[in-house]
């Protein structure tokens, strides 16, 4: 059996704010991921020769792979 619950104006406002925050979190995450991908690409260009710093190149590759997996698993939300 459903109960009709009446929200007080303050409760309704808090619910709307919470909903807005929930909607903005994926957008913020997407911006962070895009910035991280861009930074990793820039770092890769600065390194130049991967043989000179193989560990650094591996870290960049691993982080880019992780970001791609997260993007895929979230349905492109990131």
N, C-alpha and C positions, 0 to 999 in steps of 0.2 A: 504494500500500500504506500503510495507517495504522499508525502506531506508537503503542502505548499508553505514554503518558508519566505517570510517577508524580511528583506534586508533593510536594516537601518541605513540612512544616507552615508554615514561614516563607513559602515561595513561594505556598502556597494562601491564606494570610492576606493577602498583598499583592495577590493577584488579586481576592479578595473586596472589599478596600478600594477598589481601582481601579474595580471594577464599581459599588460603592455611590456613589463620586464621580461616575461617568458618569451614574448615575440621578438624582443630586441637581442636576446642572448645569442641566438644563432647568427644574427647579422654581425654582431661584434666578433664572434668566433671566426666567421668567414673573413672579416677584415684582417684579423690577426694571422690567419693561415695564409692569406694572399700576401701579406707583408713579409711573413717568414719565408715563403717560397721565393719572393723577389730578392730578399736579402741573401738567401742561399745561392741563388743564381749569380748575384753580384760577387759574392765571395769566391765562387768557383772561377769566375772570370779573372779576379785579382790574383788567385793562386797561379793561374796559367798552366804550367807544366805539372800534371798530377803526380808524376814520378818524384817530384821534389818533396812533396808533402803527402804521401799516400794515406796516412792516418786521417788527415784533415779531409781529404777527398772522400774517404770512406764514411766519415761522420756526415758530411753533406749528403751523400747518396742515401744513407740510412734515414736521415731526417726527412728528405724529400719522399722517400718510399712510405714512411710512416704518415706523412701528411696526405699523400695520395690515397692510402688505405682508409684513413679517417674520412676523407671526402667521399670515397665510394660507399663506405658503410653508413654514412649519414644521408645517403641519397642526394649527394651534391649540395647539402646544406652548408658545407664548409668550403 
